[in-house]
Amino acid sequence: MAKSLVQKLTAKFKLSELHDSYRENVERLIEEKNKGEKITTVKQPRKAPVIDLMEALKKSLQSTKASHAAEPSESRRVSKKRPRKRQAA
């Protein structure tokens, strides 16, 4: 299950999409302190509620299985019957 999930969610790493807000806030606080200004805080976004990770993973895999079930795979198209052996007369 884990291998399947990793394969489905693998993507290229894009450094330009990352944003370090913690560092920016620390630098801002240092600047305010150096200037003698009153230090202000930044409101943090609310954290998302905790979810059951195992259930979320199972649902994710079920949704990908359902979409792939509609498409016949190569292994399903090939007949797996073995040829019958001839009996000696």
PyMOL CGO cylinders between C-alpha atoms (Angstrom):
from pymol import cmd
from pymol.cgo import CYLINDER

trace = [
    CYLINDER, 0.00, 0.00, 0.00, 2.82, 2.40, 0.88, 0.3, 1, 1, 1, 1, 1, 1,
    CYLINDER, 2.82, 2.40, 0.88, 4.69, 1.79, -2.39, 0.3, 1, 1, 1, 1, 1, 1,
    CYLINDER, 4.69, 1.79, -2.39, 1.55, 2.40, -4.39, 0.3, 1, 1, 1, 1, 1, 1,
    CYLINDER, 1.55, 2.40, -4.39, 0.86, 5.64, -2.55, 0.3, 1, 1, 1, 1, 1, 1,
    CYLINDER, 0.86, 5.64, -2.55, 4.41, 6.92, -3.02, 0.3, 1, 1, 1, 1, 1, 1,
    CYLINDER, 4.41, 6.92, -3.02, 4.33, 6.13, -6.74, 0.3, 1, 1, 1, 1, 1, 1,
    CYLINDER, 4.33, 6.13, -6.74, 1.05, 7.99, -7.19, 0.3, 1, 1, 1, 1, 1, 1,
    CYLINDER, 1.05, 7.99, -7.19, 2.16, 11.10, -5.28, 0.3, 1, 1, 1, 1, 1, 1,
    CYLINDER, 2.16, 11.10, -5.28, 5.75, 11.43, -6.50, 0.3, 1, 1, 1, 1, 1, 1,
    CYLINDER, 5.75, 11.43, -6.50, 6.54, 14.77, -8.15, 0.3, 1, 1, 1, 1, 1, 1,
    CYLINDER, 6.54, 14.77, -8.15, 9.53, 16.97, -8.96, 0.3, 1, 1, 1, 1, 1, 1,
    CYLINDER, 9.53, 16.97, -8.96, 10.83, 19.15, -6.11, 0.3, 1, 1, 1, 1, 1, 1,
    CYLINDER, 10.83, 19.15, -6.11, 10.32, 22.87, -6.81, 0.3, 1, 1, 1, 1, 1, 1,
    CYLINDER, 10.32, 22.87, -6.81, 12.31, 25.08, -4.46, 0.3, 1, 1, 1, 1, 1, 1,
    CYLINDER, 12.31, 25.08, -4.46, 10.69, 28.24, -5.83, 0.3, 1, 1, 1, 1, 1, 1,
    CYLINDER, 10.69, 28.24, -5.83, 7.31, 27.14, -4.43, 0.3, 1, 1, 1, 1, 1, 1,
    CYLINDER, 7.31, 27.14, -4.43, 8.56, 27.05, -0.82, 0.3, 1, 1, 1, 1, 1, 1,
    CYLINDER, 8.56, 27.05, -0.82, 8.10, 30.04, 1.46, 0.3, 1, 1, 1, 1, 1, 1,
    CYLINDER, 8.10, 30.04, 1.46, 9.91, 30.39, 4.82, 0.3, 1, 1, 1, 1, 1, 1,
    CYLINDER, 9.91, 30.39, 4.82, 7.52, 32.55, 6.85, 0.3, 1, 1, 1, 1, 1, 1,
    CYLINDER, 7.52, 32.55, 6.85, 9.19, 31.63, 10.15, 0.3, 1, 1, 1, 1, 1, 1,
    CYLINDER, 9.19, 31.63, 10.15, 12.51, 33.12, 9.06, 0.3, 1, 1, 1, 1, 1, 1,
    CYLINDER, 12.51, 33.12, 9.06, 10.80, 36.25, 7.73, 0.3, 1, 1, 1, 1, 1, 1,
    CYLINDER, 10.80, 36.25, 7.73, 9.00, 36.76, 11.07, 0.3, 1, 1, 1, 1, 1, 1,
    CYLINDER, 9.00, 36.76, 11.07, 12.23, 36.32, 13.07, 0.3, 1, 1, 1, 1, 1, 1,
    CYLINDER, 12.23, 36.32, 13.07, 14.05, 38.82, 10.83, 0.3, 1, 1, 1, 1, 1, 1,
    CYLINDER, 14.05, 38.82, 10.83, 11.16, 41.28, 11.19, 0.3, 1, 1, 1, 1, 1, 1,
    CYLINDER, 11.16, 41.28, 11.19, 11.25, 40.93, 15.00, 0.3, 1, 1, 1, 1, 1, 1,
    CYLINDER, 11.25, 40.93, 15.00, 15.02, 41.55, 15.03, 0.3, 1, 1, 1, 1, 1, 1,
    CYLINDER, 15.02, 41.55, 15.03, 14.59, 44.69, 12.90, 0.3, 1, 1, 1, 1, 1, 1,
    CYLINDER, 14.59, 44.69, 12.90, 11.82, 46.01, 15.16, 0.3, 1, 1, 1, 1, 1, 1,
    CYLINDER, 11.82, 46.01, 15.16, 13.97, 45.36, 18.23, 0.3, 1, 1, 1, 1, 1, 1,
    CYLINDER, 13.97, 45.36, 18.23, 17.01, 47.08, 16.66, 0.3, 1, 1, 1, 1, 1, 1,
    CYLINDER, 17.01, 47.08, 16.66, 14.94, 50.17, 15.81, 0.3, 1, 1, 1, 1, 1, 1,
    CYLINDER, 14.94, 50.17, 15.81, 13.55, 50.28, 19.34, 0.3, 1, 1, 1, 1, 1, 1,
    CYLINDER, 13.55, 50.28, 19.34, 10.00, 49.77, 18.12, 0.3, 1, 1, 1, 1, 1, 1,
    CYLINDER, 10.00, 49.77, 18.12, 7.33, 47.83, 19.94, 0.3, 1, 1, 1, 1, 1, 1,
    CYLINDER, 7.33, 47.83, 19.94, 7.49, 44.18, 18.92, 0.3, 1, 1, 1, 1, 1, 1,
    CYLINDER, 7.49, 44.18, 18.92, 4.33, 42.99, 17.20, 0.3, 1, 1, 1, 1, 1, 1,
    CYLINDER, 4.33, 42.99, 17.20, 3.17, 39.44, 16.69, 0.3, 1, 1, 1, 1, 1, 1,
    CYLINDER, 3.17, 39.44, 16.69, 1.77, 37.91, 13.56, 0.3, 1, 1, 1, 1, 1, 1,
    CYLINDER, 1.77, 37.91, 13.56, -1.46, 35.97, 13.80, 0.3, 1, 1, 1, 1, 1, 1,
    CYLINDER, -1.46, 35.97, 13.80, -0.84, 32.36, 12.90, 0.3, 1, 1, 1, 1, 1, 1,
    CYLINDER, -0.84, 32.36, 12.90, -3.29, 30.47, 10.71, 0.3, 1, 1, 1, 1, 1, 1,
    CYLINDER, -3.29, 30.47, 10.71, -5.55, 27.97, 12.44, 0.3, 1, 1, 1, 1, 1, 1,
    CYLINDER, -5.55, 27.97, 12.44, -4.34, 24.42, 12.32, 0.3, 1, 1, 1, 1, 1, 1,
    CYLINDER, -4.34, 24.42, 12.32, -6.42, 21.88, 10.47, 0.3, 1, 1, 1, 1, 1, 1,
    CYLINDER, -6.42, 21.88, 10.47, -8.22, 19.31, 12.59, 0.3, 1, 1, 1, 1, 1, 1,
    CYLINDER, -8.22, 19.31, 12.59, -6.41, 16.00, 13.12, 0.3, 1, 1, 1, 1, 1, 1,
    CYLINDER, -6.41, 16.00, 13.12, -7.58, 13.26, 10.78, 0.3, 1, 1, 1, 1, 1, 1,
    CYLINDER, -7.58, 13.26, 10.78, -7.15, 9.51, 10.85, 0.3, 1, 1, 1, 1, 1, 1,
    CYLINDER, -7.15, 9.51, 10.85, -4.22, 9.08, 8.49, 0.3, 1, 1, 1, 1, 1, 1,
    CYLINDER, -4.22, 9.08, 8.49, -4.81, 5.39, 7.82, 0.3, 1, 1, 1, 1, 1, 1,
    CYLINDER, -4.81, 5.39, 7.82, -8.43, 6.02, 6.77, 0.3, 1, 1, 1, 1, 1, 1,
    CYLINDER, -8.43, 6.02, 6.77, -7.33, 8.86, 4.49, 0.3, 1, 1, 1, 1, 1, 1,
    CYLINDER, -7.33, 8.86, 4.49, -4.72, 6.62, 2.83, 0.3, 1, 1, 1, 1, 1, 1,
    CYLINDER, -4.72, 6.62, 2.83, -7.23, 3.83, 2.31, 0.3, 1, 1, 1, 1, 1, 1,
    CYLINDER, -7.23, 3.83, 2.31, -9.74, 6.22, 0.71, 0.3, 1, 1, 1, 1, 1, 1,
    CYLINDER, -9.74, 6.22, 0.71, -7.02, 7.60, -1.55, 0.3, 1, 1, 1, 1, 1, 1,
    CYLINDER, -7.02, 7.60, -1.55, -6.05, 4.14, -2.74, 0.3, 1, 1, 1, 1, 1, 1,
    CYLINDER, -6.05, 4.14, -2.74, -9.68, 3.12, -3.25, 0.3, 1, 1, 1, 1, 1, 1,
    CYLINDER, -9.68, 3.12, -3.25, -10.32, 6.17, -5.42, 0.3, 1, 1, 1, 1, 1, 1,
    CYLINDER, -10.32, 6.17, -5.42, -7.30, 5.37, -7.61, 0.3, 1, 1, 1, 1, 1, 1,
    CYLINDER, -7.30, 5.37, -7.61, -8.33, 1.70, -7.85, 0.3, 1, 1, 1, 1, 1, 1,
    CYLINDER, -8.33, 1.70, -7.85, -11.83, 2.72, -8.92, 0.3, 1, 1, 1, 1, 1, 1,
    CYLINDER, -11.83, 2.72, -8.92, -10.50, 4.93, -11.71, 0.3, 1, 1, 1, 1, 1, 1,
    CYLINDER, -10.50, 4.93, -11.71, -8.13, 2.21, -12.92, 0.3, 1, 1, 1, 1, 1, 1,
    CYLINDER, -8.13, 2.21, -12.92, -10.81, -0.51, -12.76, 0.3, 1, 1, 1, 1, 1, 1,
    CYLINDER, -10.81, -0.51, -12.76, -12.66, 1.12, -15.67, 0.3, 1, 1, 1, 1, 1, 1,
    CYLINDER, -12.66, 1.12, -15.67, -9.57, 0.74, -17.89, 0.3, 1, 1, 1, 1, 1, 1,
    CYLINDER, -9.57, 0.74, -17.89, -8.64, -2.87, -18.76, 0.3, 1, 1, 1, 1, 1, 1,
    CYLINDER, -8.64, -2.87, -18.76, -4.97, -3.55, -18.11, 0.3, 1, 1, 1, 1, 1, 1,
    CYLINDER, -4.97, -3.55, -18.11, -2.68, -5.55, -20.38, 0.3, 1, 1, 1, 1, 1, 1,
    CYLINDER, -2.68, -5.55, -20.38, -2.66, -8.50, -17.98, 0.3, 1, 1, 1, 1, 1, 1,
    CYLINDER, -2.66, -8.50, -17.98, -6.45, -8.77, -18.11, 0.3, 1, 1, 1, 1, 1, 1,
    CYLINDER, -6.45, -8.77, -18.11, -6.55, -8.86, -21.90, 0.3, 1, 1, 1, 1, 1, 1,
    CYLINDER, -6.55, -8.86, -21.90, -4.19, -11.83, -22.26, 0.3, 1, 1, 1, 1, 1, 1,
    CYLINDER, -4.19, -11.83, -22.26, -5.70, -15.24, -21.71, 0.3, 1, 1, 1, 1, 1, 1,
    CYLINDER, -5.70, -15.24, -21.71, -3.90, -17.20, -19.04, 0.3, 1, 1, 1, 1, 1, 1,
    CYLINDER, -3.90, -17.20, -19.04, -5.16, -20.65, -20.08, 0.3, 1, 1, 1, 1, 1, 1,
    CYLINDER, -5.16, -20.65, -20.08, -2.53, -23.32, -20.51, 0.3, 1, 1, 1, 1, 1, 1,
    CYLINDER, -2.53, -23.32, -20.51, -2.65, -25.53, -23.59, 0.3, 1, 1, 1, 1, 1, 1,
    CYLINDER, -2.65, -25.53, -23.59, -4.00, -29.00, -22.88, 0.3, 1, 1, 1, 1, 1, 1,
    CYLINDER, -4.00, -29.00, -22.88, -1.61, -31.90, -22.95, 0.3, 1, 1, 1, 1, 1, 1,
    CYLINDER, -1.61, -31.90, -22.95, -2.35, -34.55, -25.55, 0.3, 1, 1, 1, 1, 1, 1,
    CYLINDER, -2.35, -34.55, -25.55, -2.94, -38.03, -24.25, 0.3, 1, 1, 1, 1, 1, 1,
    CYLINDER, -2.94, -38.03, -24.25, -1.14, -40.92, -25.90, 0.3, 1, 1, 1, 1, 1, 1,
    CYLINDER, -1.14, -40.92, -25.90, -3.41, -43.16, -27.99, 0.3, 1, 1, 1, 1, 1, 1,
]
cmd.load_cgo(trace, "trace")
